[in-house]
């Protein structure tokens, strides 16, 4: 038996044996054997245009539409992270502005309450000075008996082009009610 006889496909008992070892009925039309074709890696089909040779990897035509999709997924995930980061920064900026408004209103009310006996104008002037020192703007100052009610606002820009205002109200005055403590016992 020669080398050429070994490489040619054999027919046994009316069956033509293909590369996988499974037999199929031979047709009456004589076709040349597929000596140069090889299986594709993922599809299981054949690529008859490229000859098979030793050391070459199978050609894949199945995943051609997925080529470069990892880059798009990476860009999409990056965009989502940027959007969530901007949202978190905006929420953080709004919370900081709210805390600044509360601090300015509390300190302004306490400072103005020390000047209540001198008159409402002096009490509100003192509260305005303390609120301005805390980067806030006083929008309301009313005297209710001996209590001073102060409203402060802080303007914040959480995202470029978006301006919001955080406001807070505080009340300060003398202590009311019975005092119980170590001095009373």
N, C-alpha and C positions, 0 to 999 in steps of 0.2 A: 504494500500500500504506500503510495507516494504522499508527499506533503500536500499536494494540491487536492488529493482525495480526502484527506482528513479535514481540511478547512471548508470544503463544500458541504452544504446541508444534505442530510441523508433522508431518504424516504423509506419508511418501514411499514409494511402492511397497509399501504394506501394512505398513510398519514405523513404530513410534512411537519417536521419539528422546528419550532421557532426558538429564539434565544432563551426563553424562560423554561423550556423543557416540556411545555404543554403542547399536545398535538392538535392539529386541525386537519380537516379533510383537504386533500389536494384538489385544486380546481383543474379543469381541463386546459385552461390557458396557461402556457408556460411563462412565468415571470422570472426575471433575473433575481438572484438572491441579494439581500440587503447587506452586503459585506461592509460597507463603509458607514452605515448608520449606527447610532448608539442611543441609549435611552437618555431622556432628559432627567435632571436630578429630582425635580419636584412633581412634574406632570405625569411621568411614566410613559410619555409618548416618545417619538423618534425625531431626531433632527437629521434628515438625510442630506442636507446641504453641506454639513461639516463632517469630514471623515474622522473615524475613530483612530486614535493613536495612543500608544502607551504613555502614561504620565500626564495626560491631559485631563482636566476636570470636565465633567458633563456640563453642557450648555443649558442654562435655565432661561426659558422664555415665559414662564408662568408669572413670575413676580415682577415683570417689567413695569407694571402700573404702580407698584409700591416704591419704586426707586425714588429716594429723596424725601420720603414721607416723614422720616425721623426728624429732619430739619424743620419741617412745618409743625410737627408736634412740639418740638422744643420751643419754637417761636410762640406758639399758642399758649403753652404753659408759662413762658416768660411774661407774656402780655397779661395773663390772668393774675400772676403774682404782682405785677406793677399796679394793676387796677386795685387789687385788694390792699396793697401797701398805701396807695394814695387815699383810699377810703379810711383806712386805719389812722393815717396821719391827720385827715380832716376831723375825724371823731375826737382824736386826742387834742387837737387844737381847740375844738369847741369846749371840751371838758376843762382845759386849762383856763380858757376865757371865763367860764362859769365860776370857777374857783377864785379867779382874780376879782370878779364882780362881788362875790360873797365877802371876800376879805376886805375889799374897799368899803362895802356897805357897813360891815360890822365895825371896822375901825373908825369910820367916819361917824357912825352913830354914837360910839363910845366917846370920841373926842368932842362931838357936839353936845352930848349930855352933860359934860363938865361945865359947859358955858350956858346952860339953860337959864340959870338965874340972872344972867346978864342980858337976856332977851333973845327972841327967836332969830334976829338978824345975825347976831354974833355966833349963836350956836350953829346956824346953817353955814356961815362963812368958815368956821373951824372945820365942819364936816366936809365942805367943798375942798379945802386945802389938803386934808388928809386923803380924800378920795383921789385927787389929782396926783398926789405923791405915790399912789398905788396904781397909776396908769388907768384910772377910771374917770368917768364923767358923772357928776351928780345930776340926776334928772328930777328928783323930788326930795323935798325936805319940809316936813310939817311938824308942828309942835302940838302934842296932845297931852295937856296938863303938864306934868313934869317929864313926860316921855318924848323922845325925839325919834321920829320915823323917817328913815333915809332910804332912798332908792338910787342905786348906782348902776351904770352901764359900761360894758367893755366891748369895743368893736373888734372883731376878729375876721381875718381872711383865711379860712381853712384851705381853700384851693384858689389858684389864681383866677381872678374875675368873679369870685363868689364872696360877698361880704355879709356877715351875720353879726347880730348884736346879742350879747348875753347880759341879762340884768338880774339884780338881786335886791331884796329889801331887808332892812334890819331895824330893830327897835331897841333903844337903850334908855334907861332911866333909873330912878332909885329903886331899891329893893322894897317890896311890899309884903305884908303879912307878918306873922310872928316869927321872930328869929329864935331858933333854939340852937344851942351850942354849949360849949364848955363854960362860957361866962354865965349862963342862966342857971346852972345847977348849984 
